[in-house]
Amino acid sequence: MAKRDYYEVLGLQKGASKDDIKKAYRKLAIQYHPDKNPGNKEAEEKFKEATEAYEILSDDQKKAAYDQFGFAGVEGMSGGRDFSSAFHGFEDIFGDFSGIFDTFFGGGRRSSGGGPGGVRQGANLRYDMEISFKDAVFGTKKEIQYSHNESCPSCSGTGAAGGSGRKVCPTCQGSGQIRHSQGFFSVASTCPSCGGEGYVIEHPCKECGGSGMRKKRQKIMVTIPAGMDDGKRVVIPRQGEAGPNGGPPGDLYVFIRVKPHEYFERQNLDLYCAVPVSVTQAALGADIHVTTLDGKTTKVKITPGIQNGQMLRIRDEGVPAAGRRGSLYVKVMVQVPAKLSRRGRELMEELSRVEGENESPKPIPLSDLAGH
């Protein structure tokens, strides 16, 4: 396919200003960049075409040759070069769009403080802890043991022996990246000499091998506050990995898993349990003693005629949190005896005769079953 006129490619008239050329190219480059159009060959060709046009028209000498002699005047002047070097000042061309092109072309610019010898905070660590239901409700302290990296004491975390220090990496000149040209594109990759750090250590510390770190196994006491729920976490500051180059350590995140209880369950700040009562206790009423989660015994009044599944509330026996405490809800489970003694059967039959039996029961409205 025949080449299109460079001005036509950029949508401009001959004699367009440098500023117009920059604006036109910026618009097309963002629209047709391969990263925004993966697998789209047409977009890729348009991107290459626009890049070639900009490379010629943005250069005064090349533009003059093209204006006078056309393609013959600039033959061999474009293509096959580092994409970023084809521009006269990447920041100037793309202005506020420079962040987009950092992403497109490998993010070669380093953040402030990220140059050679830059100090950074260490990584956070995770520890998974299982605790009992009771400990989660009332709080506890647990000792844990784990391994983490700490700054090497011999080199103070620098990785360099005897204060020898470090120098800018000669391979990448401190950028932490090297670039390879592929046609109109420049592909960035991590510098193999410095591992992306931008510096190299001339005389590595013998104790840590130049890493600036050493592995340490330690024990610490973790305080679990009252009211801790399953899946929550406790953050212990500065107990994570040591920071590179003597930087501050990260944090330790202790994630909590609460084991289910045999008799109690929890909803927000309230606790729930179920207790059995006999048919006679349910019919006549009674005082029963309920054992709470913390082991105390509390007297609960069963009113005469209480129904199976009815809830009784005991205030301030739930989960403590923020200066208050939830309630304990006791579900009454009326238990019908599986076997009766002869005397017991006689009494139940007498009760049946006295009270009468409903031999044609009607369905109970579903609204009456709520909470049972």
C-alpha positions in Angstrom: 0.0 0.0 0.0 1.3 3.4 -1.0 2.5 5.7 1.8 0.2 8.6 2.7 1.4 12.1 2.9 2.7 12.9 6.4 0.5 15.9 6.8 -2.5 13.9 5.7 -1.6 11.2 8.3 -1.7 13.8 11.1 -4.8 15.5 9.7 -2.9 18.8 9.0 -2.2 21.2 6.1 1.3 21.8 4.8 2.9 24.6 6.8 1.4 23.5 10.1 3.2 24.9 13.2 5.2 22.7 15.6 2.6 23.1 18.2 -0.1 21.9 15.8 2.0 18.9 14.9 2.6 18.0 18.6 -1.2 18.2 19.3 -2.2 16.2 16.3 0.3 13.4 17.0 -0.5 13.3 20.7 -4.2 12.7 19.9 -3.4 9.9 17.4 -0.8 8.3 19.6 -3.2 8.0 22.5 -6.1 6.8 20.2 -4.1 4.1 18.4 -1.5 2.9 20.9 -1.2 -0.9 20.9 -1.7 -1.1 24.6 -5.1 0.4 24.3 -5.9 -1.7 21.2 -4.5 -5.2 21.9 -4.5 -7.5 18.9 -5.8 -4.7 16.6 -3.4 -4.7 13.6 -5.1 -1.7 12.0 -4.6 0.4 15.1 -1.0 -0.7 15.3 -0.3 0.3 11.7 -1.9 3.7 12.2 0.2 4.2 15.4 3.4 3.4 13.4 2.3 5.6 10.6 1.5 8.6 12.9 4.9 8.0 14.8 6.8 8.1 11.5 5.0 11.2 10.4 5.7 13.0 13.7 9.4 12.0 13.7 9.9 13.7 10.3 7.6 16.8 10.7 8.8 17.6 14.3 12.4 17.9 13.1 13.1 21.2 11.3 15.8 19.8 9.0 13.8 16.7 8.1 10.6 18.7 7.6 12.3 21.1 5.2 13.7 18.2 3.2 10.2 16.6 3.1 8.5 19.8 2.1 10.9 20.3 -0.8 11.5 16.7 -2.1 8.7 14.6 -0.5 9.5 11.1 0.6 12.7 11.0 -1.5 14.1 13.8 0.6 13.8 11.9 3.9 14.5 8.4 2.7 16.3 6.5 5.5 15.7 9.2 8.1 12.9 7.4 10.0 12.2 4.0 11.5 14.2 1.4 13.4 15.2 3.7 16.3 14.5 3.9 20.0 10.9 5.1 20.2 11.6 7.5 23.1 14.6 9.1 21.4 12.5 9.9 18.3 10.8 12.7 20.3 12.4 16.0 21.3 11.5 16.0 25.0 8.9 13.4 25.9 7.6 15.5 28.8 7.2 18.6 26.5 5.3 16.7 23.9 2.8 14.9 26.0 2.5 17.3 29.0 -0.2 16.0 31.3 -0.3 12.7 29.3 3.2 11.7 30.4 1.8 9.4 33.1 -0.1 7.5 30.4 3.1 7.0 28.4 5.1 6.0 31.4 2.7 3.0 31.6 2.9 2.4 27.9 6.7 2.4 27.6 7.8 0.7 30.8 7.6 3.4 33.5 11.2 4.3 33.2 11.0 7.3 35.5 11.8 6.5 39.2 9.7 8.0 42.0 11.3 10.5 44.3 13.4 8.8 46.9 13.7 5.7 44.7 17.1 6.4 43.3 20.4 4.7 44.3 20.4 4.1 48.1 16.7 5.1 48.5 15.2 4.2 51.8 11.8 2.4 51.7 9.5 0.9 54.2 9.6 -2.9 54.6 6.9 -5.3 53.5 3.9 -6.2 55.8 3.6 -9.7 57.1 0.5 -11.9 57.8 0.1 -14.3 60.6 -3.1 -16.5 61.0 -4.2 -17.2 64.5 -7.1 -19.5 65.8 -8.6 -18.6 69.1 -11.5 -20.0 71.1 -15.0 -18.5 71.0 -14.7 -17.4 74.6 -11.3 -15.7 74.1 -12.8 -13.8 71.1 -15.7 -12.5 73.2 -13.8 -11.5 76.4 -10.3 -10.9 74.9 -7.0 -12.5 75.7 -3.2 -12.4 75.1 -1.4 -15.0 73.0 2.2 -15.5 72.4 3.2 -16.2 68.7 6.4 -17.1 67.1 7.3 -16.2 63.5 10.2 -15.4 61.2 11.0 -12.1 59.5 13.8 -10.2 58.0 15.6 -7.6 60.2 18.3 -5.1 59.2 21.8 -6.7 59.3 23.6 -5.3 62.4 27.0 -5.5 60.7 26.2 -3.2 57.9 23.2 -1.4 59.4 21.0 -2.6 56.5 23.1 -1.1 53.7 24.5 -4.4 52.5 28.0 -2.8 52.1 30.9 -4.0 54.2 33.0 -1.6 56.3 31.2 1.5 55.2 32.3 1.0 51.6 29.0 2.2 50.4 27.5 1.7 46.9 27.8 3.3 43.5 25.4 4.1 40.6 24.9 1.0 38.4 27.1 1.4 35.3 24.7 -0.6 33.2 21.5 1.4 33.6 23.1 4.6 35.0 20.9 4.5 38.1 17.5 4.2 36.3 17.0 0.5 37.3 15.9 -0.3 33.7 17.4 -1.0 30.4 15.7 -0.4 27.0 15.7 -2.4 23.8 14.5 -0.9 20.5 12.0 -2.9 18.5 11.1 -0.9 15.4 9.2 2.1 16.6 8.9 0.7 20.1 11.2 0.8 23.1 10.8 -2.1 25.5 12.0 -1.5 29.1 13.1 -4.4 31.4 14.7 -4.7 34.8 18.4 -4.1 34.8 20.2 -7.4 35.3 23.2 -5.9 37.0 21.4 -4.1 39.9 18.0 -5.9 39.9 16.2 -2.7 39.4 17.7 -0.9 42.4 19.8 1.6 40.4 23.0 0.9 42.3 25.6 -1.8 42.9 27.5 -2.7 46.1 31.3 -2.7 45.5 32.1 -4.7 48.7 29.2 -6.8 50.0 28.8 -7.4 53.7 30.0 -10.9 54.5 27.3 -11.5 57.1 24.3 -10.8 55.0 25.9 -11.3 51.5 25.0 -7.8 50.5 21.2 -8.1 51.0 21.3 -5.9 54.1 18.9 -8.3 55.8 19.1 -11.4 58.1 16.4 -13.8 59.0 15.3 -13.7 62.6 12.8 -15.9 64.5 11.1 -14.1 67.3 8.3 -14.4 69.9 5.9 -11.6 70.6 2.8 -11.2 72.7 -0.4 -10.3 70.8 -3.3 -8.7 72.6 -6.7 -9.7 71.3 -9.3 -7.1 72.4 -12.7 -8.1 73.7 -15.4 -8.5 71.1 -13.0 -9.8 68.3 -15.0 -11.3 65.5 -14.1 -14.0 63.0 -12.1 -12.8 60.1 -10.9 -9.5 61.8 -7.3 -8.6 62.2 -4.9 -7.1 64.8 -2.2 -4.8 63.4 1.1 -4.8 65.3 3.2 -1.8 64.0 6.8 -2.2 62.9 6.9 -6.0 63.4 7.0 -6.9 59.7 10.0 -7.1 57.3 12.8 -4.6 57.7 13.0 -1.9 55.1 15.6 -1.9 52.3 18.7 0.2 52.9 18.0 0.5 56.6 14.4 1.7 56.0 11.6 1.3 58.7 10.0 -2.1 59.0 6.5 -2.9 57.8 3.7 -4.1 60.1 2.5 -7.5 61.2 -1.2 -8.3 60.5 -2.6 -11.0 62.7 -5.8 -12.4 61.1 -8.2 -14.1 63.6 -10.1 -17.2 63.1 -12.7 -18.0 65.8 -13.5 -21.6 66.6 -17.2 -22.4 66.9 -18.6 -22.9 70.4 -20.5 -26.1 71.4 -23.4 -24.2 73.0 -23.2 -20.5 72.1 -23.3 -18.5 68.9 -23.0 -14.8 68.2 -24.8 -12.1 66.3 -23.1 -8.7 66.6 -22.9 -8.1 70.3 -25.6 -10.6 71.3 -25.1 -14.3 72.3 -27.6 -17.1 71.8 -28.0 -20.5 73.4 -30.8 -23.0 73.9 -31.9 -24.8 77.2 -34.3 -27.7 77.7 -37.3 -27.5 79.9 -39.8 -30.2 80.7 -43.4 -30.3 79.8 -44.4 -29.7 83.4 -42.0 -26.8 83.7 -43.4 -25.2 80.6 -47.0 -25.8 81.7 -46.7 -24.8 85.3 -43.7 -22.3 85.2 -40.4 -22.6 87.0 -37.2 -21.0 88.0 -34.2 -22.5 86.1 -30.5 -21.7 86.3 -28.6 -20.9 83.1 -24.8 -21.0 82.8 -23.5 -18.0 80.9 -20.4 -18.0 78.6 -18.2 -16.7 81.4 -19.2 -19.6 83.7 -21.6 -17.7 85.9 -25.0 -19.2 86.9 -28.0 -16.9 86.4 -31.6 -17.6 87.5 -34.2 -17.3 84.7 -37.9 -17.4 85.3 -40.1 -19.6 83.1 -43.6 -18.3 82.9 -46.5 -20.8 83.0 -47.6 -21.8 79.5 -44.3 -20.8 77.8 -44.2 -22.2 74.2 -41.4 -24.2 72.6 -38.9 -21.9 70.9 -39.7 -18.8 72.8 -36.7 -16.5 73.6 -35.8 -15.2 77.0 -33.4 -12.2 77.3 -30.7 -11.8 79.9 -29.3 -8.3 79.8 -25.6 -7.5 79.9 -24.5 -11.1 79.4 -23.5 -10.8 75.8 -20.3 -9.5 74.0 -18.5 -6.5 75.7 -17.4 -3.7 73.4 -16.9 0.1 73.6 -18.1 0.4 77.2 -21.3 -1.6 76.8 -22.3 -5.2 76.5 -24.9 -7.1 74.5 -27.5 -9.5 75.8 -27.8 -13.3 76.1 -30.9 -14.8 74.4 -32.0 -18.1 75.8 -34.2 -20.2 73.5 -36.6 -22.5 75.4 -36.8 -26.0 74.1 -39.7 -28.0 75.6 -38.7 -31.6 75.7 -41.4 -34.3 75.6 -40.3 -37.5 77.4 -39.6 -40.3 75.1 -40.7 -42.9 77.7 -43.2 -42.6 80.6 -43.4 -44.5 83.8 -46.7 -46.2 84.5 -47.6 -43.5 87.0 -46.5 -40.8 84.6 -48.7 -42.2 81.9 -51.7 -42.3 84.2 -51.2 -38.7 85.1 -50.8 -37.6 81.5 -54.0 -39.5 80.5 -55.8 -37.9 83.4 -54.6 -34.5 82.2 -55.8 -35.3 78.7 -59.3 -36.1 80.0 -59.4 -33.0 82.2 -58.1 -30.5 79.6 -59.5 -32.2 76.6 -57.7 -32.8 73.3 -58.1 -31.0 70.0 -58.8 -33.7 67.5 -59.2 -31.4 64.6 -56.4 -28.8 64.8 -56.3 -25.9 62.4 -53.1 -24.8 60.8 -51.2 -22.1 62.8 -50.6 -18.8 60.9 -47.0 -18.5 59.8 -46.9 -15.0 61.4 -47.3 -16.8 64.8 -44.2 -18.9 64.1 -41.8 -16.0 63.8 -38.9 -16.4 66.1 -39.6 -20.1 66.8 
